Amino acid sequence: MSDPIADAFNIKSLFNSPLAPMQIVVTLLVALALGGFIFFIYKKTFGGVLYSRTFNLSLVMLTMVTSLVLLLINNNLTMSLGMVGALSIIRFRTAVKDPMDTTFMFWAVGEGMALGAQYFDVALIGAAVIGVVMVALTLFKVRSSMPYLLILHFHESANGPVKNLVKQLPRTRVRSRTVQRDGIELTVEVRLRDEETAVVDKFLRIDGVYDATLIAHQGDMVS
């Protein structure tokens, strides 16, 4: 015959399992280490225009916070149900323009989930493999050509020489052409390697060219 009091305690243990303080500390320290690893990989592989250290630091915090949340959910069924309801009413309005930033956010969340569920081996192996892949892809990207915007401001008399020099550039595409009273402004999308960016100096040698600017971009300009 079963004991009702013992059964009540067993049911309660299903809803609430104690967390050892050392388990919490170890989990957060490992999350800090893996978050720092993600921070390092993001900084070394960043290929955008403006690097945001604040966003990079948020990846470290995201890893630690996610691991803490998963610790609570994994050991308390009541807390997990309440957490689902709380997170359903939160609205995150921070716009992430670069798809790679979103990928790093998912990576940080995934690492935190693995650590919070106490799958330390999965978290460590996953971080190592993804980190190596990111570095390898970045090295391949550096060797390939990168998109740039070439902005030229010149007098109408230099229109012919400028067009001829633009045609000599690899993979060009005219984005905009603005005619003003003091001259013409031409914006051209071009793909160049790092060692080819000095080609912008050739435009300044043309009589009538006021300035030439080369700007890196991510290809999100609408034509």
Beta strands, then each sheet from edge to edge (+ up, - down):
strand 1: 146-154
strand 2: 172-180
strand 3: 183-192
strand 4: 209-216
sheet 1: 2+ 3- 1+ 4-
end
